[in-house]
Amino acid sequence: MAVEIRLSAAEVARVRLAVSPLAETVLGVRAALGVGGHEVHRPWVREAERALAGEPGAPLLRALLEGCLPSFLFPVPEERLPAFEAELAVLRATDRAYVAAECAAALGARAAELPGPQELLERVGDALARLHARLLAPHWGRMRAVLEADLSRRAVALVDGGLEGLFAQLHADVVWREGGLVVHGRRRAGSVWTVEALGHGLVLMPSVFGWPDVIVDYSPRTAASVRYPAAGVGLLWERPRATSSGLDAVLGRTRAALLAALGEPLSTPDLATRLDVTPGAVSQHLGALRGAGLVTTRRTGRTALHLRTSTATTLLGETARS
């Protein structure tokens, strides 16, 4: 099914970009429960499954996440990068009638098996707080680097090509038409669901755990929202094995500078420009760093993106930002 987000001229002027730690937690839990996600996240899921064992809120979250996703779980951020705790507070304060309506719309008859809206929000909020601390927080530094790097790329696309150029780069399923944004689905071809932005504009959000799909809020209460796959997601969970002589090969100023720069996904030309060295030299150094298990590389189309591993971050003496 296609979704058309109608935007007036005033709403087009309110298009913005943001990251949602809460949404990444919800979608990550969904992947860990085995009711969504993609194989690219399998290394993380194997780790998360152990942390889920014994989680008292898991059955309730499974009931909410194994089908259509209720919109109340995804409040639209008011700022570019809100704290998880701030978003969770918004979730806990959601209008109870809206929660009940969303559960009925998403779950149908199964909604009757859920606790009332007040208890539901309390239990869901407590479970997400625990699972964020266990599952997401240890990896949030690298996830945030990927998401913020994506925001930077979209900002450049906006400067270079305006909103039309920005929309054109988001995803193959996203098409800008005058007066609205159309997101093409893979089911029920021919039917169209219309979403009104209600005067609040549109928020575009890169997502790690939504990858590789586009997720649209069908019933927004404030701004309309589109969550699209962040570039560089495939780099996050790769854990290459170090060679016996690898660490000896990474010593040197240029390689240290490469590791420092690769806190975000970058291409070989990007690195060459930043370090003022030739692309060929960058490629040679990256080969040595990959051999030491300090850099991962993933090709997307014609572009290869590089990102340092958690081992490299530890060696640099950096801590993940929370």
N, C-alpha and C positions, 0 to 999 in steps of 0.2 A: 504494500500500500504506500502511495506517495503522500507526503505531508507538505502542505503549502502554508508557509508563515507569511501572512499579509503584513506589509509594513508601509505606513504612510511616510510622507517626506519627513515629518517630525520624528518618527520612530527610526528612520534610517540614520538620522543625525545622532541617535542614541545607541548605535551599535558599538559594543565594547568587547574587550577580551578579559578573561579571568581564569583562575585556577580554583578548583574546589577540593580541598583535602577530605571533606566529608563524603563527597561523591566517590572519590577514589577508594575510601574505606568501604563504602557500601558495595561498590562493584568488585572490589577485591575480595570481600567476604563472599559475595555471590560466586566468584570463581573458585574460592577455597571450598565452598560447599558442593562444588561439582554441578551447579545448575546454570552456569554461564561461563563466560570467559573464552579464552583461546589457548591453543596448545603452546603458543609462544611464552605463556606464563607458567608452564608446567614446572620449571625448576623452583619457582617461588611457591607454587601450590603445594608441592611435596613438603616443603618446610611448614607452610601454613596449616596443612591438615593435622599435623601433630599438635600445633598450638590450639586448634579447635576442639581437640578431644576434651570432653568434660565441660565445655562452655555451656552454661545453663541457658543462654539465650539463643543457641544455635537452632533448635526446632522452630522457634517463632520466626527467626530471620529466614529460615528456609521456606516457611509458609508464605512469607511476603515476597521472596525473591525468585521463586522457581517458575513464575509465569510472567505476565505483564508487570512492569515495575510501577508501584504507586508513586505518584508525583511528589507526595509530601516528604519522601525520603531524599529529595534533591532540591532543597531550597536554593534559589539563585543567589550567588555571592553579591554583596553590596560593594565589595572592593576587589582589586586585582588579585590579591593573594591573602585571603582571610586566614586566621588561625582556626585550626580544627575545633577548638573549644568554643569559639564564637559561633561557628556554624552549627555545632551541636546544640547550643543554647537556643538558636532560632528553631531548630527542629523540635526541641522539647516544648516550645511555646506555640506550636502550630495550632490553628483553630481546630477544635475537636470535631466539629461538623464536617470540615473539609477532610480530615483524616478518615472519618467513617465513609464519606462519599467516595474517596479514592480507593479505599479497600474494597468497597462494593463493586466499583467499576473494574478493578484489576483482578479480583478474585472471584467475583460472582457469588454463588451460593456458599463457597468455602469461607467467605468473610464472616459468616455466622459463627464459625469455630474460633474466631479470634477474641481476645479480651476486649473490653470496652476501650474507646479512644484514649482516655486518661491513663489507664494501666498500660495500654499498648505503647504509648509514647515513653512512659517511664522505663519499661522493660527494654524497649528497643534502644533508647538513649544510653542506658547503662551497659548493654551488651556491646554497642558500637564503641563506647569509650574504652572498654576493656580490650576489644579486639584491635582497635587502632594502636593502642600502646604495645600490644604483643606482635601484631602482624605488619603494620605500616610504619610505625615510628622508627624501627631499626633501619629501614631502607629509604626513609623519606628524603634524606639529603640528596641521594642520587635521583630519586623520582622527581624531586623539585627541580633539580638541575635540568633534567630532560624537559619538563613542562615549561620552565621559564625560557629555555632555549627555543622552544617552539613558539612561545609568545613573541620573542624577539624576531623570529623569522616571519611571523604573520605581520608584525608591525612594519617590517621592511616591505613586504608585499603590498601593504596598504599605502605606503609612501610611494612606491613605484607604480602601482596600477590602480589606486583608488579601491573602493569597496568591491567593484567588479573583479579586479585582480585578486583581492583577498579571498573572495568567495570561490573563485576559479581554482585556487590552490588547496582548498580545504580537503576535498574528497571527491572521487569520481561520481558519487551519488548526489552531490550538492550542486544545484544549478541556480544561478541568479536570473530572475526574470523581472522586468520592470514592475514594481509594485509588490514583489514578494520573493521569498527564497523557497525553492522546491527541493525537498529531500526525497529521493526515489528509494522506495523499499524493494524487497525481494519477494513479497507475497501479494496476492490479490491485485495483480496488475490491472490498472484501469481505474481503481477507486482512489479517491483523494480525500484526505482529512484536512480540514482547514483550521488553522490556529491563528487567533488574533493576538497581537502584541499588547493590546489594552493600553496603548499610549506610553508604555514603559520601555519600548525598544527591544533590542535583541542582544543576548550575551553569548559569545562564542567561547567554548572551553575545551582546550586540549585534554585528552584523557589517556592514561596508561592502561587501566583495566577495561575501558570501553573498547579498546583496539581489537579488531580492525573495523568496527561498526560505527555508524553515526547514530546517536541517541537523541531523540527530540522529545521535549516535554509536551504531551498532547493537551494538557489542561493547565496552563500557567496561571498563577494568581498575580504575578507581577510581570517582569520581563519574560519574553519568550526566550528559549535557550536551545542551543545545539551543542552537543558534546561530540567532538570529532577525534579521530586517532592522532595522537601526538607523534611527531617524527622522532625516530631514534629509540622507540620502545624495544625493538629487538636486541638492543645492546645491554639492556638493564640486567638480565639474569644470566648472561653468558659467564661461565667460569672456566676459562682456558687453563690447562695444566702448565705449570712452569717447566721449562727444560732445566737440566742440571747446571748448565752454564749460563742460563738466562740472566740472572741477577748481576753477574759480572759485566754483562753487556750494556746495562742501563746507566752506568756511571758516566757523568759528563754533563756540562752545562746545558747543551741543547736538549738532551733527553729529559733532564729535570724540568726545563721550561715547557716541553711538550706535555709532560704529566700535569704540570700546574695549569696549563690552558685547557686540558681535557676534563675539567669539571663539568663541562657541557658538551653535547655532541657537536663535533666540528668535522668538516671535510678536509682533505689534504690541501687544497688551495687556501682554505681559511687559515690553516695552521702555517702555511708558508708565508702568507701575508703578515700574520701576527708576529712571527719569529724572524722575519726578514731573511729567510733562507729559501733555497730552491725547492720546488715540489719533489724533485727526485731525492734530495737529501732527507726531506720529511719522511718519504716512503721508506727509506733505508732505516731511519731511526725507529719508525713505527714497527717495522718488522722485528727489530730487536726487542722492543717493548712487549710486543705480542708474545714473543718467545719466552719472555720472563713472566707471562701471566699478568701483566700490568695494564694492558690495553686490549679492548675488544673492538672489532670492526664489523659493521653490517652494511651491505650494499642495498640501497633503495633506488631502483631504476638505474640511472647512470651515475648516481652519487654514492660514494662510500663515506659513511659517518663513523667517527672514532670516538670512544669514551673510555676514560680510565676505569679500572676495576676498583672494588672496595679495598683490595690489598694495596694498590697504589695510593689511595687516599690515606690509608693508615701510615704508609711510609712517608708521606708528605707531612704527617703530623696534623692533619686537618680533622675536624669533627663535623658531623652532619648537622646542618641547621635545623632547628625544630620550629 
